Amino acid sequence: LYFTWTRSSWIAGAVLAVTIAIFYAIYYFWTHTYYEIKNDQLHYQSVSVKGQIPIRKINRIEAATYPNSGSPALAFQGLMIYYSVGKEVFIAPENSERLIEELKKENRRVKINL
């Protein structure tokens, strides 16, 4: 089988490669973003942004909009979690009410502003 690369075949190949890369990036972001309560801590991860917050150090939770690109969230609407002194993280769980419910079980002092 003999194939000759023409200008149009290079363009088609480049478009296909870019399309595949975009879909892979979306898939990767989607499957590598999660929030989990484990061992009295709220664990969060979104690609390279990850961490954990001791639930007993959470002061308040407020409804918020996406503040910046350094947050572990895929949505524009979510929750701002304030903890310790002057620390905060924006998250966007699928079910905010359920997450708040679980956090309140561990720390009854959390103030909620939705």
Sequence and secondary structure as in RCSB ss.txt:
>XXXX:A:sequence
LYFTWTRSSWIAGAVLAVTIAIFYAIYYFWTHTYYEIKNDQLHYQSVSVKGQIPIRKINRIEAATYPNSGSPALA
FQGLMIYYSVGKEVFIAPENSERLIEELKKENRRVKINL
>XXXX:A:secstr
      HHHHHHHHHHHHHHHHHHHHHHHHHTEEEEEETTEEEEEETTEEEEEEGGGEEEEEEEE   TTSS SS
SEEEEEEETTTEEEEE  S HHHHHHHHHHH TT EEE 
